[in-house]
């Protein structure tokens, strides 16, 4: 499972997009999205500090997208 997270992180760093290529990567993506949802709800100040430099995108926090 750790390898799946690493592979997704590497792809995101290279292409700024993620496309899961196996069931493990798909589950890793789901877990990451769930964790991000939880952080935005429970730790909004932490999220704001972490993402203060990148420009906003209209799809930010659109979890269904």
N, C-alpha and C positions, 0 to 999 in steps of 0.2 A: 504494500500500500504506500509506503514511504516513497518508493521509486515512482509511483504514479503521480504523487504530489510534486516530486522533483521534475518529472517530465513536463507536467503542465506549467510549472513555474518557468522552466527554460523556454518553452514555446512562447509563453506570454512575454518574456523578456525580449525574445527575438522578433516576434511578429506583432506584438500588441493585441493578439487575439488568442483564443483558446479553442481547440477542436479536439475533444476526447477521441482517442483512437481505440480504446478498449473499455470493457466494463469497469475495470478498476479506476481508470482515469475519469470515467463518467461519474462514478461514486465519489471520487475525490473532488470533482467539480461541485457536485451537489453539497458535499460537506462544507466546502469553502464558501459557497453561496449562503448556506444556512448560518455559518459562523459570521459572515459579513452582515447579514440581516440582524443577528443578535447583537453584534457590536454597535450598529447604528441605533438600535433601540435602547440598549442598556448602557452604552459608554459613548454618547455623542461627542463629548469633549475630546476624548481620545481619538475618535475618527476625524474630527475637525483638525486637530493638530497634525495627524498623520498625513492628511491629504490637502494641506493648505497650499502647497506649491503648484500642483497641476491645475491647468485650466478646467473649468466646468464643462461637462458634456450634458446634453439634454437627456441622455439615458442614465445618468448617474442615479443610483438608488432605484432604478426601475428593475426590480428583481425578476419580473416575468420575462423581460426582454432577454 
